[in-house]
């Protein structure tokens, strides 16, 4: 089992930056991919960025060049960061982190709100 906890959301003006953190603990050796998703009001949840164990990244077109996903491995915790620069009002959403195991379920965090004012 894996526990996933996000942090770092908040209110920022357009053009500003935020860094989100996602800490995964538990059976971290079983994690294959970690990713960030977001869901705006009345919209479906969408992929923002993901990072595989081999270091491969994938970004939504809407965030390419502005967002960067990275990872820090500790003994009992894996932390994935989402550095968000040049934020736009349309980036406003609840941001969720997930951990995808090699075999088994996908674990989600509780989400963190990001609000970008114009």
Secondary structure, DSSP 8 states (H G I E B T S, - for coil): -EEEEEE--EEEETT--EEEEEEEEESGGGEEEEEEEEE-TTS--EEEEEEETT--EEE-GGGTTTEEEEEEE-SSEEEEEEEE-S--GGG-EEEEEEEEESSS-EEE---EEEEEE-
